[in-house]
Amino acid sequence: THLGHSFPTRRSSDLACQSTWARNTTRVWPSKMTRPTTNSKENDQMGINKYETLENLEFLRSWLLYDKEASTFSWARNGQGKWVRIGNKAGGFCGGGYWRISVKNQSHYAHRLAWAFYYGAWPESILDHIDGIKHNNRIENLRLADLSENLINQKLSSRNTTGAKGVCAEKNGTFSVYFKARGKNQVSKGWKTIDEAAHKYNKWAIAAFGDFAVLNPIGEDYVL
């Protein structure tokens, strides 16, 4: 615990479905002050970097002040550049709608910093924004996830033409459901209405991802 905050743990079902980097890595962090080593692409997807050690967390605390109510950061000391001044908001938007903060050539995602400052330890895996807003870094909006869980918590694609996630219209007038969970593809065809197909997607999503699933709003609770 840190400052009275219990450090969240994964459910047993989550632990059985950890992402590739977790399954292939020996976790010696944080006892040896090191982070898991995986390929850079996976680390980039998760927002992990080599600076996520307990020793470096103390260094970051010397530079940043954390407002846990607003989940924002400000500078605790003056540095190079006109913006690094005591009291100024630290960081800015980066690609994908995330907030990012650079301290002495170290670049950190603000949501991972918020978790570390709040709990006193870096998150053991990827962090998912529950409401899908990537700069809403309040603690109650952050949860541990594997990569599949994080990817499923996405809004409807702009390329979707049916208005239902995972549902495609076929040339014969029926609708098909396409679903992928942790590398496994599932397809269900021949549905007469969008609602029926959307409900099928919902059932698959709930079974695979539980609370992480983003469900389709449907007009009737079909029994399949």
LUMPA-876625 format. One record per atom (N, C-alpha, C): residue in one letter; x, y, z; residue number from 1. Coordinates in pm, 1 decimal, always signed. Each point is the difference from the previous one (the first is absolute). Layout:
% residues N
PT r        u        v        w   k
PT A        X        Y        Z NUM
...
% end
This chain:
% residues 224
PT r        u        v        w   k
PT T    +83.5   -119.6     +0.0   1
PT T    -83.5   +119.6     +0.0   1
PT T    +86.6   +124.0     +0.0   1
PT H    -60.0   +112.9    -40.9   2
PT H    +70.8   +127.5     +0.3   2
PT H   -100.0   +107.2    +35.3   2
PT L    +28.0    +74.7   +102.3   3
PT L    -88.7   +107.4    +43.4   3
PT L   -141.5    -50.8    +23.2   3
PT G     -9.7   -124.0    +47.1   4
PT G   -130.4    -56.0    +30.6   4
PT G    -72.2    -60.3   -118.4   4
PT H    +62.1     -1.9   -117.7   5
PT H    -65.3    -50.5   -119.8   5
PT H    +41.2   -144.5    -24.8   5
PT S    -94.8    -90.8     -4.4   6
PT S    +30.8   -139.3    -29.8   6
PT S    +33.9    -14.3   -146.4   6
PT F   +103.7    -75.7    -28.6   7
PT F    +41.6    -19.0   -138.2   7
PT F    -90.4   -104.2    -65.2   7
PT P    -70.0    +34.5   -109.5   8
PT P    -91.4    -94.4    -64.2   8
PT P    +73.6   -119.9    -55.3   8
PT T    -65.9   -113.2     +0.6   9
PT T    +55.2   -121.9    -57.7   9
PT T    -93.9    -51.7   -106.1   9
PT R    +53.1    -83.5    -88.5  10
PT R    -81.6    -57.5   -104.5  10
PT R    -86.2   -110.7    +55.2  10
PT R   -119.8    -18.2    -58.3  11
PT R    -84.2   -112.9    +35.0  11
PT R    +65.0   -128.5    -49.5  11
PT S    -39.0   -114.8    +56.5  12
PT S    +57.6   -127.0    -43.2  12
PT S    -25.4    -24.0   -146.6  12
PT S   -117.3    +42.3    -50.1  13
PT S    -29.2    -17.2   -141.9  13
PT S    +91.5    +85.1    -85.4  13
PT D    +35.4   +120.1    +50.0  14
PT D    +93.4    +86.0    -73.0  14
PT D   +137.6    -64.2     -7.2  14
PT L    +43.1    -58.6   +112.1  15
PT L   +134.0    -57.1     +5.4  15
PT L    +15.1   -115.5    -97.0  15
PT A   -110.6    -67.7    -29.7  16
PT A     +5.5   -111.3    -94.5  16
PT A     +8.1    +48.7   -143.0  16
PT C    -25.1   +129.9    -20.3  17
PT C     -6.0    +54.5   -135.4  17
PT C    +96.8   +115.1    -18.4  17
PT Q   +117.0     -8.1    +58.7  18
PT Q    +96.3   +108.2    -10.5  18
PT Q    +52.7    +10.9   -141.4  18
PT S    +45.8   +118.6    -32.6  19
PT S    +48.5    +26.0   -134.8  19
PT S   +132.4    -70.3    -25.5  19
PT T    +42.0     +3.5   -126.7  20
PT T   +118.4    -73.2    -41.1  20
PT T   +123.9    +38.8    +78.4  20
PT W    +16.9   +131.5    +21.4  21
PT W   +121.9    +43.0    +70.0  21
PT W     +5.1    -56.7   +140.1  21
PT A   -115.5    -10.4    +65.9  22
PT A     -2.0    -48.9   +137.3  22
PT A    +29.4   -149.1     +6.1  22
PT R    -51.5    -75.0    -96.2  23
PT R    +21.1   -144.5     +1.7  23
PT R   +144.4    -36.4    -28.3  23
PT N    +68.7    +84.0    -77.0  24
PT N   +134.6    -34.2    -43.7  24
PT N   +108.8    +68.4    +81.2  24
PT T    -35.8    +61.8   +111.3  25
PT T    +96.6    +76.7    +76.7  25
PT T     +4.0    -46.2   +144.1  25
PT T   +120.0    -11.2    +55.4  26
PT T    +15.0    -27.2   +142.3  26
PT T    -11.9   +130.9    +74.8  26
PT R    -97.9    +11.0    +89.9  27
PT R    -25.5   +125.7    +68.7  27
PT R    +86.8    +11.8   +124.5  27
PT V   +105.1    +76.1    -12.4  28
PT V    +85.0    +26.2   +115.2  28
PT V    -27.8   +139.1    +56.4  28
PT W    -77.6    +79.9    -70.4  29
PT W    -37.4   +131.4    +47.6  29
PT W   -110.5    -13.6   +102.5  29
PT P    -10.0    +83.2   +108.9  30
PT P    +92.0   +110.2    +24.4  30
PT P   +114.4    -33.1    +93.7  30
PT S    +12.4   -124.7    +46.5  31
PT S    +98.3    -29.5   +103.6  31
PT S   +142.1    +29.5    -43.5  31
PT K    +28.5    -14.9   -129.6  32
PT K   +134.7    +27.8    -49.2  32
PT K     +7.3   +130.0    -78.1  32
PT M   -104.4    +80.9    +13.2  33
PT M     -1.2   +133.8    -59.2  33
PT M    +13.4     -1.6   -151.4  33
PT T    -46.8   -105.4    -63.7  34
PT T     +8.0     -5.0   -145.1  34
PT T   -137.9    -28.2    -57.3  34
PT R    -16.2    +29.3   -127.4  35
PT R   -126.1    -25.8    -67.5  35
PT R    +14.3   -120.2    -91.5  35
PT P   -113.0    -66.8    -35.5  36
PT P     +6.4   -109.2    -95.5  36
PT P    +58.3    +46.2   -133.0  36
PT T    +76.0    -85.6    -62.4  37
PT T    +59.9    +32.6   -128.7  37
PT T    -70.8    -76.7   -110.2  37
PT T    -61.8    +72.0    -91.9  38
PT T    -65.1    -60.0   -115.2  38
PT T    +41.6    +79.3   -121.8  38
PT N    -59.9    -31.0   -115.6  39
PT N    +37.7    +77.5   -116.8  39
PT N    -60.0   +139.6     +9.9  39
PT S    +62.5    +94.0    -68.7  40
PT S    -36.4   +140.7    +14.4  40
PT S   -142.0    +27.8    -47.8  40
PT K    -48.4    -73.7    -99.2  41
PT K   -134.7    +22.8    -50.6  41
PT K   -103.2    -28.9   +107.1  41
PT E    +15.2   -111.6    +71.8  42
PT E    -93.7    -34.4   +106.7  42
PT E     +7.3   +102.6   +112.7  42
PT N   +121.0    +42.5    +34.4  43
PT N    +14.7   +100.6   +103.8  43
PT N    -67.0   +130.6    -39.6  43
PT D    +15.0    +39.8   -126.3  44
PT D    -62.5   +122.1    -48.0  44
PT D   -151.7    -10.0    +10.2  44
PT Q    -55.1   -116.6    -34.2  45
PT Q   -143.8    -19.6     +8.2  45
PT Q    -50.0    +13.6   +143.6  45
PT M    +81.2    -40.5    +93.9  46
PT M    -39.9     +2.4   +139.8  46
PT M    +37.9   +128.9    +69.9  46
PT G    +85.2    +80.2    -61.8  47
PT G    +44.7   +123.1    +62.8  47
PT G   +112.7    -20.5    +98.0  47
PT I    +56.8   -120.6     +6.0  48
PT I   +108.9    -30.1    +93.1  48
PT I   +131.3    +51.0    -57.2  48
PT N    +87.1    +50.2    +87.5  49
PT N   +134.1    +34.9    -44.1  49
PT N   +100.4    -37.9   +107.8  49
PT K   +125.8    +11.3    -34.2  50
PT K   +107.2    -47.5    +87.9  50
PT K    +13.4    +82.8   +127.6  50
PT Y    -65.5   +114.5     +5.4  51
PT Y    +12.3    +85.9   +116.7  51
PT Y    -97.8    -35.7   +111.6  51
PT E    -83.2   -101.2    -21.5  52
PT E    -99.7    -34.9   +100.4  52
PT E    +60.7    -88.8   +107.8  52
PT T    +77.2    +60.8    +87.6  53
PT T    +57.9    -67.7   +115.8  53
PT T    -40.2    +77.0   +124.9  53
PT L     +7.2    -67.0   +113.1  54
PT L    -33.8    +66.6   +125.4  54
PT L    +99.3   +111.7    +31.7  54
PT E   +125.8    -20.7    -35.0  55
PT E   +101.5   +103.1    +22.5  55
PT E    -33.2   +125.0    -80.9  55
PT N    -38.5    -18.9   -124.0  56
PT N    -29.0   +114.8    -84.8  56
PT N   -130.3    +67.1    +39.9  56
PT L    -91.6    -74.6    +60.0  57
PT L   -124.4    +59.7    +46.9  57
PT L    +27.9   +110.0   +102.2  57
PT E    +96.2    -24.0    +86.6  58
PT E    +36.4   +102.5    +97.9  58
PT E    +59.7   +122.5    -68.0  58
PT F    +77.7    -22.5   -105.1  59
PT F    +54.2   +112.0    -76.7  59
PT F   -113.5    +81.7    -62.0  59
PT L    -99.8    -67.4    -56.1  60
PT L   -112.3    +69.5    -62.3  60
PT L    -81.6    +77.5   +102.9  60
PT R    -11.2    -53.8   +120.6  61
PT R    -71.7    +71.1   +106.9  61
PT R    +69.9   +131.1    +37.1  61
PT S   +130.3     +5.4    -22.6  62
PT S    +72.2   +123.2    +31.7  62
PT S    -25.1   +108.7   -104.1  62
PT W    -51.1    -40.0   -116.8  63
PT W    -25.3    +94.9   -107.8  63
PT W   -147.7    +32.6    -18.9  63
PT L    -87.4    -91.9    +38.0  64
PT L   -141.7    +14.9    -31.0  64
PT L    -85.8     -1.9   +125.6  64
PT L   -104.9    +83.5     -0.8  65
PT L   -102.6     -2.6   +103.3  65
PT L   -126.0    -59.6    -60.7  65
PT Y    -62.1    -91.3    +71.7  66
PT Y   -115.3    -71.7    -51.7  66
PT Y   -126.2    +42.3    +74.3  66
PT D   -100.1    +48.1    -73.9  67
PT D   -130.7    +33.0    +55.5  67
PT D    -88.9   -121.4    -21.1  67
PT K    -21.4    -77.9   +105.9  68
PT K    -72.2   -126.1    -14.9  68
PT K   -148.4    +21.1    -28.9  68
PT E    -55.0   +116.0    +38.4  69
PT E   -141.2    +25.7    -27.8  69
PT E    -22.6    +24.1   -149.1  69
PT A    +84.8    +83.5    -59.3  70
PT A    -12.2    +29.5   -143.3  70
PT A    +84.0    -93.4    -84.4  70
PT S    +89.8    -75.2    +65.2  71
PT S    +94.9    -88.6    -67.3  71
PT S    +80.9    +75.8   -105.1  71
PT T    +55.0   +112.6    +42.3  72
PT T    +86.5    +80.1    -85.5  72
PT T   +134.0    +19.2    +69.8  72
PT F    +98.5    +37.6    -78.3  73
PT F   +134.7    +19.7    +52.0  73
PT F    +44.6   +143.1    -24.9  73
PT S    +74.5    +53.6    +94.8  74
PT S    +62.5   +131.4    -16.5  74
PT S   +146.0    -10.4    +41.8  74
PT W    +77.0    +99.8    -38.9  75
PT W   +142.9     -4.3    +30.1  75
PT W    +25.8    +38.5   +145.9  75
PT A    +86.9    -76.3    +65.2  76
PT A    +36.3    +25.5   +139.6  76
PT A   +126.0    +85.0    +10.4  76
PT R    +68.1    +19.0   -112.8  77
PT R   +123.3    +78.5     +1.2  77
PT R    +21.5    +60.4   -138.0  77
PT N    +87.5    +96.7     -6.3  78
PT N    +30.0    +65.1   -126.9  78
PT N   +104.5    -80.0    -76.9  78
PT G    -14.4     +1.4   -131.3  79
PT G    +95.5    -68.7    -84.5  79
PT G    +27.2    +80.0   -125.4  79
PT Q    +56.6    -66.3    -98.2  80
PT Q    +30.4    +67.3   -124.9  80
PT Q   -128.9    +24.8    -77.7  80
PT G     -4.9   +110.7    -69.9  81
PT G   -117.7    +33.3    -78.2  81
PT G    -99.2    +82.2    +80.8  81
PT K    -72.3    +85.9    -69.6  82
PT K    -89.6    +93.1    +68.8  82
PT K   -121.1    -67.7    +61.0  82
PT W    -33.0   -122.0    -44.7  83
PT W   -119.1    -66.7    +50.5  83
PT W    +26.9    -81.1   +125.8  83
PT V   +124.3    -36.1    +22.4  84
PT V    +32.3    -81.7   +118.2  84
PT V    +24.2    +94.3   +116.9  84
PT R   -109.9    +45.5    +57.5  85
PT R     +3.2    +91.9   +112.0  85
PT R    -93.9    -49.7   +108.9  85
PT I    +36.2    +21.0   +122.7  86
PT I    -78.8    -47.9   +113.1  86
PT I   -146.2    +42.5    -16.0  86
PT G    -88.5    -97.9     +7.6  87
PT G   -143.6    +26.8     -8.4  87
PT G    -59.1    -14.2   -137.4  87
PT N    +81.9     +5.7   -106.1  88
PT N    -51.8    -17.2   -135.6  88
PT N    -43.3   -144.7    -23.8  88
PT K   -104.6    -16.3    -79.6  89
PT K    -43.4   -134.8    -35.6  89
PT K   +108.8    -69.1    -80.7  89
PT A    +25.6   -124.4    +33.3  90
PT A   +104.9    -76.6    -68.0  90
PT A    -59.2    -85.3   -110.9  90
PT G    +68.6     -4.3   -113.8  91
PT G    -36.9    -90.3   -107.7  91
PT G    -90.9    +60.9   -103.7  91
PT G    -45.0    -86.9    -91.3  92
PT G    -88.9    +42.5   -107.5  92
PT G    -50.7   -120.5    -75.9  92
PT F    -91.3    +25.6    -92.5  93
PT F    -57.0   -108.4    -79.2  93
PT F   +103.0    -56.5    -96.8  93
PT C     -6.6   -131.0    -18.9  94
PT C    +84.6    -66.1    -99.9  94
PT C    -91.4    -82.9    -89.7  94
PT G    +56.9    -81.1    -86.5  95
PT G    -78.5    -78.5    -93.2  95
PT G   -101.3    -90.8    +68.5  95
PT G   -119.0     -9.9    -58.8  96
PT G   -101.8    -89.0    +51.5  96
PT G    -84.9    +57.8   +110.3  96
PT G    +21.2   +127.3    +34.3  97
PT G    -81.4    +63.3   +102.0  97
PT G    +50.2    -17.1   +141.8  97
PT Y   +118.8    -58.0    +16.8  98
PT Y    +58.4    -18.0   +132.8  98
PT Y    +69.7   +127.8    +46.3  98
PT W    +13.5    +13.9   +132.7  99
PT W    +77.5   +108.9    +58.9  99
PT W   +136.4    -56.2    +37.9  99
PT R   +104.7    +70.7    -37.4 100
PT R   +134.5    -50.8    +22.8 100
PT R    +86.5   +108.5    +64.8 100
PT I    +90.9    -42.9    +87.2 101
PT I    +85.8    +92.7    +73.3 101
PT I   +145.9    -41.8    -17.3 101
PT S    +83.7    +96.3    -32.6 102
PT S   +143.5    -25.7    -12.8 102
PT S    +74.4    +66.3   +114.2 102
PT V    +82.4    -77.0    +69.0 103
PT V    +80.4    +49.8   +111.1 103
PT V   +144.9    -40.6    -24.9 103
PT K    +85.3    +98.8    -22.5 104
PT K   +142.1    -27.2    -20.6 104
PT K    +21.9   -108.3   -106.5 104
PT N    -63.4    +18.9   -115.1 105
PT N    +12.0    -91.5   -114.7 105
PT N    -66.6   -135.4    +22.7 105
PT Q    -74.7    -14.5   +107.8 106
PT Q    -81.8   -119.1    +20.4 106
PT Q   -143.5    +33.5    -39.7 106
PT S    -59.3    -82.3    -84.7 107
PT S   -136.6    +23.5    -44.4 107
PT S    -92.5   -103.4    +63.7 107
PT H   -105.0    +48.4    +66.8 108
PT H    -91.7    -88.9    +70.9 108
PT H   -144.9    +33.9    -35.1 108
PT Y    -83.1   -103.9    -15.5 109
PT Y   -143.8    +22.0    -12.8 109
PT Y    -55.2    +41.1   +136.5 109
PT A    -87.4    +99.9     -0.6 110
PT A    -52.0    +53.8   +125.6 110
PT A    -83.9   -102.1    +75.8 110
PT H    -70.0    -90.0    -70.8 111
PT H    -82.5    -97.2    +72.2 111
PT H    +85.6    -99.8    +77.7 111
PT R   +116.6    -33.6    -52.6 112
PT R    +88.9    -90.0    +72.7 112
PT R    +66.5    +73.6   +117.2 112
PT L    +30.8   +126.5    -19.7 113
PT L    +52.0    +80.4   +110.4 113
PT L   -104.1    +14.3   +110.7 113
PT A   -125.8    +24.2    -38.5 114
PT A   -105.8    +16.2    +99.9 114
PT A    -12.6   -124.9    +85.8 114
PT W     +3.0   -115.4    -64.0 115
PT W     -8.0   -126.6    +73.0 115
PT W   +118.4    -15.1    +96.0 115
PT A   +119.0    +26.8    -50.2 116
PT A   +120.6    -16.3    +81.1 116
PT A     +2.8    +96.9   +117.4 116
PT F    -39.5   +124.3    -23.6 117
PT F     -1.3    +98.2   +108.1 117
PT F   -105.9    -34.6   +104.6 117
PT Y   -112.6    -53.3    -43.4 118
PT Y   -110.7    -30.1    +91.0 118
PT Y    +27.6   -124.0    +84.7 118
PT Y    +49.4   -106.6    -65.7 119
PT Y    +19.2   -127.3    +69.5 119
PT Y   +143.2    -21.9    +49.3 119
PT G    +92.3    +82.6    -47.6 120
PT G   +137.7    -17.5    +42.8 120
PT G    +72.1   -111.8    -71.8 120
PT A    -52.7    -47.6   -110.3 121
PT A    +61.8   -105.8    -81.2 121
PT A    -51.5    +12.6   -142.3 121
PT W    +84.5    -32.7    -94.6 122
PT W    -40.6     +7.7   -140.6 122
PT W   -102.8   -109.1    -30.6 122
PT P    -92.8    +25.2    -91.8 123
PT P    -97.5   -103.1    -37.6 123
PT P    +69.3   -121.3    -59.4 123
PT E    -47.2   -119.0    +35.9 124
PT E    +65.5   -122.9    -43.2 124
PT E    -32.3    -36.8   -144.2 124
PT S    -93.8    +69.8    -61.5 125
PT S    -37.0    -32.0   -138.2 125
PT S    -53.0   +126.4    -66.1 125
PT I    -65.2    -17.1   -112.4 126
PT I    -61.0   +112.7    -69.1 126
PT I   -112.1    +57.0    +85.8 126
PT L    -28.1   +129.2    -15.3 127
PT L   -112.3    +63.0    +68.0 127
PT L   -108.1    +34.2   -101.6 127
PT D   -122.3    -31.7    +35.6 128
PT D   -114.8    +26.7    -85.4 128
PT D    -77.9   +118.0    +56.3 128
PT H    -39.7    +93.0    -88.5 129
PT H    -87.3   +110.2    +39.4 129
PT H   -144.3    -48.7    -12.3 129
PT I    -67.4    -12.4   +111.6 130
PT I   -133.0    -61.7     +2.8 130
PT I    -98.1    +71.5    -92.0 130
PT D     +0.4   +134.2     +2.4 131
PT D    -95.9    +74.2    -81.9 131
PT D    +49.0    +22.5   -142.7 131
PT G   +118.7    -50.3    -32.4 132
PT G    +52.9    +13.6   -135.0 132
PT G    +63.3   +134.5    -29.7 132
PT I     -2.3    +93.1    +96.7 133
PT I    +60.4   +131.7    -19.5 133
PT I   +143.7     -7.3    +49.4 133
PT K    +94.2     +7.8    -91.2 134
PT K   +138.1    -34.0    +30.3 134
PT K    +74.3   +104.7    +81.8 134
PT H    -58.6   +116.4    +16.6 135
PT H    +64.6    +99.5    +85.8 135
PT H    -74.4    +15.9   +132.8 135
PT N   -102.3    -82.6    +22.5 136
PT N    -68.3     +0.2   +129.8 136
PT N    +74.6    -96.9    +90.9 136
PT N    +96.4    +53.2    +71.9 137
PT N    +91.8    -84.2    +76.5 137
PT N    -31.9     -5.6   +149.2 137
PT R   -126.0    +22.8    +35.0 138
PT R    -39.7    -17.4   +139.0 138
PT R    +13.2   -147.4    +37.1 138
PT I    +41.2    -25.0   +122.9 139
PT I    +25.9   -136.8    +42.9 139
PT I   -120.4    -90.0    -20.3 139
PT E   -119.5    +49.9    +28.4 140
PT E   -119.4    -83.0    -15.2 140
PT E    -31.7    -33.1   -145.1 140
PT N    +68.2    +66.9    -92.5 141
PT N    -20.0    -28.9   -141.8 141
PT N   +108.2    -91.0    -57.6 141
PT L    +92.6    -45.1    +82.6 142
PT L   +110.8    -84.3    -45.9 142
PT L    -12.1   -139.4    +59.3 142
PT R    +30.3   -100.0    -80.1 143
PT R     -1.8   -138.3    +47.5 143
PT R   +105.8    -80.6    -74.2 143
PT L    +53.4   -100.2    +68.8 144
PT L    +97.3    -89.4    -61.2 144
PT L    -67.0    -83.1   -107.8 144
PT A    +71.5    -23.6   -107.7 145
PT A    -56.5    -77.6   -111.1 145
PT A   +112.8    -66.8    -76.2 145
PT D    -35.5   -103.1    -75.9 146
PT D    +95.3    -49.9    -97.9 146
PT D    -30.5    +69.2   -132.6 146
PT L    +81.4    -24.4   -100.6 147
PT L    -13.9    +72.9   -125.4 147
PT L   -134.4    -26.6    -66.4 147
PT S    -48.0   -124.6     +5.0 148
PT S   -129.4    -33.2    -61.2 148
PT S   -113.9    +73.2    +69.1 148
PT E     +4.3     +6.9   +133.0 149
PT E   -103.8    +70.2    +74.4 149
PT E     +0.4   +148.1    -33.0 149
PT N   +118.2    +56.2    -14.3 150
PT N    +10.1   +141.3    -33.6 150
PT N    -53.4    +27.9   -140.3 150
PT L    +30.3    -88.0    -93.6 151
PT L    -42.7    +20.8   -138.6 151
PT L   -150.4    -17.5    -16.7 151
PT I    -60.3    -89.2    +81.0 152
PT I   -144.6    -21.6    -12.7 152
PT I    -76.9   +120.8    +50.2 152
PT N    +60.6    +76.9    +91.1 153
PT N    -66.8   +118.1    +54.4 153
PT N    +21.8   +118.7    -93.8 153
PT Q    -54.4    -11.6   -119.5 154
PT Q    +14.2   +103.2   -102.0 154
PT Q   -137.3    +38.9    -52.5 154
PT K     -9.7   +123.7    -45.3 155
PT K   -125.8    +46.7    -57.1 155
PT K    -22.7    -62.6   -137.4 155
PT L   -120.0    +17.1    -49.3 156
PT L    -37.8    -53.2   -130.2 156
PT L    +87.8    +60.0   -108.8 156
PT S    +51.8    -85.6    -88.0 157
PT S    +86.2    +45.8   -108.1 157
PT S    -76.0    +90.2    -96.8 157
PT S    +67.7   +100.2    -51.8 158
PT S    -61.3    +90.2    -97.7 158
PT S    -31.4    -72.1   -130.4 158
PT R    +61.2   -115.6    -21.4 159
PT R    -24.5    -78.5   -122.1 159
PT R   -122.0    -89.0    +12.1 159
PT N    -56.5    -10.2   +120.2 160
PT N   -116.3    -85.4    +20.9 160
PT N   -122.2    +60.5    -68.9 160
PT T    -76.1    -82.5    -71.4 161
PT T   -116.3    +48.4    -75.7 161
PT T   -132.6    -44.2    +59.9 161
PT T     +1.7    -85.8   +102.7 162
PT T   -124.9    -49.9    +57.7 162
PT T    -37.9    +70.6   +129.3 162
PT G    +95.1    +69.0    +60.6 163
PT G    -26.9    +63.5   +127.5 163
PT G    +12.8    -93.6   +117.7 163
PT A    +39.1   -123.9    -24.2 164
PT A    +16.6    -99.0   +106.1 164
PT A   +140.8    -56.4     -6.3 164
PT K    +67.1     -5.5   +112.8 165
PT K   +137.1    -47.4     +5.4 165
PT K     +6.1   -148.5    -36.1 165
PT G    +92.7    -33.0    -93.0 166
PT G    +19.0   -139.0    -38.6 166
PT G   -102.2    -54.7    -97.5 166
PT V    -90.5    +83.6    -47.1 167
PT V   -108.1    -45.1    -88.2 167
PT V    +19.2    +57.7   -139.4 167
PT C     -5.4    -87.3    -99.5 168
PT C    +14.7    +40.9   -140.2 168
PT C   -122.2    -43.2    -80.9 168
PT A    -38.0    +84.3    -94.1 169
PT A   -111.3    -32.5    -89.5 169
PT A    +51.5    -80.9   -118.4 169
PT E    -71.2   -106.4    -34.8 170
PT E    +36.7    -83.5   -114.5 170
PT E    -86.0    +36.0   -121.3 170
PT K    +45.3    -38.4   -119.7 171
PT K    -69.4    +33.4   -124.3 171
PT K   -137.4    -65.0     -9.0 171
PT N    -18.7   -112.0    +69.9 172
PT N   -128.5    -69.6     -5.9 172
PT N   -102.9    +55.9    +98.8 172
PT G    +34.6   +110.1    +68.3 173
PT G    -94.2    +63.9    +90.2 173
PT G     +7.6    -46.3   +143.8 173
PT T    +86.0    -97.3    +28.8 174
PT T    +16.6    -45.4   +137.9 174
PT T   +118.4    +71.8    +63.8 174
PT F    +24.1    -32.5   +126.1 175
PT F   +108.1    +64.5    +73.9 175
PT F    +89.8   -105.7    +63.9 175
PT S   +128.2    +29.5     +0.4 176
PT S    +99.1    -91.1    +57.4 176
PT S    +69.7    +66.4   +118.6 176
PT V    +44.3    -85.0    +92.3 177
PT V    +70.2    +47.0   +118.4 177
PT V   +144.7    -46.8     -8.0 177
PT Y    +93.4    +92.8    +16.5 178
PT Y   +142.5    -31.8     -0.6 178
PT Y    +58.5    +44.1   +134.9 178
PT F    +68.1    -93.4    +64.6 179
PT F    +52.2    +27.3   +133.7 179
PT F   +136.4    -65.4    +14.1 179
PT K    +93.5    +73.2    +63.3 180
PT K   +133.4    -53.5    +23.0 180
PT K    +40.6    +24.0   +143.4 180
PT A    +44.5   -105.6    +66.4 181
PT A    +44.0    +10.8   +138.7 181
PT A   +129.5    -77.0    +17.8 181
PT R   +107.2    +71.3    +32.7 182
PT R   +130.1    -60.3    +28.1 182
PT R    +45.5    -95.6   -110.5 182
PT G    -11.5    +49.1   -122.7 183
PT G    +49.0    -75.5   -114.5 183
PT G    -97.4    -98.8    -59.3 183
PT K   -114.8    -20.9    +61.9 184
PT K    -98.1    -96.3    -49.8 184
PT K   -115.5    +73.7    -66.8 184
PT N    -28.3    -37.0   -126.1 185
PT N   -108.2    +61.6    -77.0 185
PT N   -127.4    -82.0    +10.8 185
PT Q   -112.4    +70.2    +12.8 186
PT Q   -130.6    -64.5     +0.4 186
PT Q    -90.1    +71.3    -99.5 186
PT V    -77.2    -77.8    -74.9 187
PT V    -91.0    +55.4   -100.4 187
PT V   -135.6    -68.1    +12.9 187
PT S   -104.4    +80.2     -5.6 188
PT S   -136.1    -53.2     +2.7 188
PT S    -80.3    +72.2   -107.5 188
PT K    -54.5    -76.1    -96.1 189
PT K    -66.5    +60.7   -115.3 189
PT K   -149.6    -34.4     -2.6 189
PT G    -70.9    +74.2    -85.3 190
PT G   -139.9    -32.5    -26.7 190
PT G   -101.9    +68.1    +89.1 190
PT W    +39.9   +101.6    +74.5 191
PT W    -94.1    +68.9    +86.5 191
PT W    -90.6    +92.2    -82.7 191
PT K   -129.4     +0.0    +34.1 192
PT K    -97.7    +73.7    -80.0 192
PT K     -3.1   +149.0    +32.9 192
PT T    +34.8    +36.3   +122.4 193
PT T     -4.1   +141.4    +39.4 193
PT T   +132.1    +40.8    +65.3 193
PT I    +22.4   +130.6     +0.1 194
PT I   +119.3    +53.0    +65.6 194
PT I     -5.2    -28.3   +149.3 194
PT D   -116.7    +14.9    +61.0 195
PT D    -13.3    -22.6   +143.3 195
PT D    +38.0   -142.8    +39.3 195
PT E    -43.7    -97.0    -79.1 196
PT E    +33.4   -140.1    +29.2 196
PT E   +150.7    -21.4     -6.8 196
PT A    +60.2    +53.3   -106.4 197
PT A   +144.5    -15.0    -16.0 197
PT A    +75.3    +75.1   +110.5 197
PT A    -48.4   +117.8    +34.5 198
PT A    +65.1    +79.5   +104.9 198
PT A     -6.6    -71.5   +134.1 198
PT H   -110.9    -66.6    +26.3 199
PT H    -12.5    -73.6   +125.6 199
PT H    +97.6   -117.1     +4.4 199
PT K    +20.1    -65.3   -113.5 200
PT K    +97.3   -108.9     -5.8 200
PT K   +140.0    +52.2    +30.1 200
PT Y    +34.1   +115.1    -58.2 201
PT Y   +130.2    +60.2    +29.6 201
PT Y    +11.8    +30.0   +149.6 201
PT N   -105.8    +54.6    +58.1 202
PT N     +2.9    +32.6   +142.4 202
PT N    +28.1   -122.5    +85.6 202
PT K    -62.4   -110.8    -33.2 203
PT K    +19.4   -122.2    +78.7 203
PT K   +144.9    -46.3     -8.2 203
PT W    +57.3     +2.3   -119.3 204
PT W   +140.3    -39.1    -15.6 204
PT W    +91.8    +95.5    +76.7 204
PT A    -28.4   +130.0     -9.6 205
PT A    +85.3    +99.9    +65.3 205
PT A     -4.2    -15.2   +151.4 205
PT I   -117.4    -21.7    +56.7 206
PT I    -12.1    -16.4   +144.5 206
PT I    +72.2   -125.7    +46.4 206
PT A    -17.4   -109.2    -76.2 207
PT A    +63.9   -126.3    +37.1 207
PT A   +152.1    +11.8     -2.8 207
PT A    +52.9    +76.7    -95.8 208
PT A   +145.0     +9.5    -16.1 208
PT A    +62.6   +107.2    +88.0 208
PT F    -71.0   +111.8    +21.0 209
PT F    +64.2   +115.0    +62.8 209
PT F    -72.7    +57.5   +121.3 209
PT G   -115.6    -50.3    +32.8 210
PT G    -69.8    +45.4   +119.4 210
PT G    -22.5   +150.5     +0.7 210
PT D    +46.8    +64.9   +106.9 211
PT D    -23.0   +143.7    +16.7 211
PT D    +71.1    +84.9   -104.6 211
PT F    +98.5    -55.1    -69.0 212
PT F    +71.6    +76.6   -102.0 212
PT F    -78.4     +9.9   -130.5 212
PT A    -98.8    -83.4    -18.5 213
PT A    -73.1     -4.6   -125.9 213
PT A    -80.0   +127.9    -22.1 213
PT V     +8.7    +53.0   -121.4 214
PT V    -83.3   +112.3    -41.8 214
PT V   -116.1    -59.5    -78.8 214
PT L   -121.0    +12.8    +53.6 215
PT L   -115.1    -69.8    -55.1 215
PT L    -81.1    +87.5    -95.2 215
PT N    -68.3    -67.7    -90.0 216
PT N    -90.9    +68.7    -90.9 216
PT N   -132.9    +26.2    +70.9 216
PT P    -53.8   +120.8    -12.6 217
PT P   -136.1    +24.2    +49.2 217
PT P    -99.1    -66.5    -93.8 217
PT I    -86.0    -83.4    +52.8 218
PT I    -95.2    -70.7    -86.1 218
PT I   -141.2    +19.4    +53.6 218
PT G    -95.2    -13.3    -90.7 219
PT G   -138.5    +29.7    +35.1 219
PT G    -75.6   -113.8    +64.6 219
PT E    +55.9   -120.1     -5.9 220
PT E    -70.3   -114.2    +56.2 220
PT E   +101.1   -100.7    +49.5 220
PT D    -30.1    -65.4   +110.7 221
PT D    +90.5    -98.5    +56.7 221
PT D    -30.3   -136.4    -60.8 221
PT Y    +59.8    -27.9   -112.9 222
PT Y    -24.7   -126.9    -68.5 222
PT Y    +60.6   -116.2    +76.8 222
PT V    -66.3   -111.5     +1.4 223
PT V    +51.0   -121.4    +59.9 223
PT V    +58.9    -84.7   -110.5 223
PT L   +132.1    -21.3     +5.2 224
PT L    +68.3    -71.8   -108.0 224
PT L    +42.0   -138.1    +47.9 224
% end
